[in-house]
Amino acid sequence: VTFTENNLSSQTEPLSLENTLWSSTVVASGTIVGLVIYTGKETRATINTSQPASKTGLIDNEINILTILLCLFQFFLAIVMVLTSGLSGVWWLNFVRFFILIGSIIPISVRVNLDFAKLVYAYQTMSDPDIPGCVIRNKAIPEQLGRISYLLSDKTGTLTQNDMIFKKLNLGNINFSSDTVDIIQ
């Protein structure tokens, strides 16, 4: 980059990390002549300010979808009941009454029971003597354990502490255990 001061002298400065100012830089003294190289959605500052994705379990997502569908069904059913009773009088008050009467279609106790069961499963997993030191920090972990499709192990042993014991292998319709490993070899 070439800078010219008052049309008298020009000075050439290469662009490097030594003369780069990152986002949110504060200059203590002096002035700066700057050139913006790139701004957009994929800059480091923009990516770091985005909200993290909400982590919910699959059962929570399924119950949320079912609750929305039941609420829409309840709304539709209240409209049908208002139409069948006639639109005479204060029809919107009848709609509110029917909507409240049909409110038991959406079972809130399912959500409460599910959350309580997750707490019990987490407590039982943490107090299991076969897995000492286990700490569950997310209530969705026990439900996700039942949905495991693939088990990937690490060669470094950071996750397993180099202590893996073969219990059982299921390949389609064939089950192998530690007693039947000789058949494979």
Secondary structure by P-SEA (a helix, b strand, c coil): ccccccccbbbbbccccccccccccccccccccccccccccccaaaaaaccccccccaaaaaaaaaaaaaaaaaaaaaaaaaaaaccccaaaaaaaaaaaaacccccaaaaaaaaaaaaaaaaaaaaccccccccccccaaaaaaaaccbbbbbccccccccbbbbccccccccccccccccccc
